Amino acid sequence: MEKEKTTFRLDAAARRKAYEGLYQIDIKPNDAVNMFMHYIATFGELPFKPNIPNKETLETFKKTDEDQDLTHHNRVSDI
């Protein structure tokens, strides 16, 4: 199999945490990236289901962060 050198820009904190996790399970980061790429090449999809919030969910998150449109209940049965 022919190898090709490539460069990626990664979030520094995420990279550090990921590398720590990979080393704990004895997988080199390069091998992990190759496994990821091979999976996509073989199955035509990511090896996990992305969890990307839609517009409505993002708006709800923003409103709750700003304490807007909140309802308060004293008991679960009131919901």
MODELLER restraints for C-alpha pairs under 7 A, 6 or more apart:
rsr = mdl.restraints
at = mdl.atoms
rsr.add(forms.Gaussian(group=physical.xy_distance, feature=features.Distance(at['CA:19:A'], at['CA:29:A']), mean=6.35, stdev=0.5))
rsr.add(forms.Gaussian(group=physical.xy_distance, feature=features.Distance(at['CA:22:A'], at['CA:28:A']), mean=6.44, stdev=0.5))
rsr.add(forms.Gaussian(group=physical.xy_distance, feature=features.Distance(at['CA:22:A'], at['CA:29:A']), mean=6.62, stdev=0.5))
rsr.add(forms.Gaussian(group=physical.xy_distance, feature=features.Distance(at['CA:39:A'], at['CA:47:A']), mean=6.60, stdev=0.5))
rsr.add(forms.Gaussian(group=physical.xy_distance, feature=features.Distance(at['CA:40:A'], at['CA:46:A']), mean=5.66, stdev=0.5))
rsr.add(forms.Gaussian(group=physical.xy_distance, feature=features.Distance(at['CA:63:A'], at['CA:69:A']), mean=6.79, stdev=0.5))
rsr.add(forms.Gaussian(group=physical.xy_distance, feature=features.Distance(at['CA:64:A'], at['CA:70:A']), mean=6.79, stdev=0.5))
rsr.add(forms.Gaussian(group=physical.xy_distance, feature=features.Distance(at['CA:73:A'], at['CA:79:A']), mean=6.74, stdev=0.5))
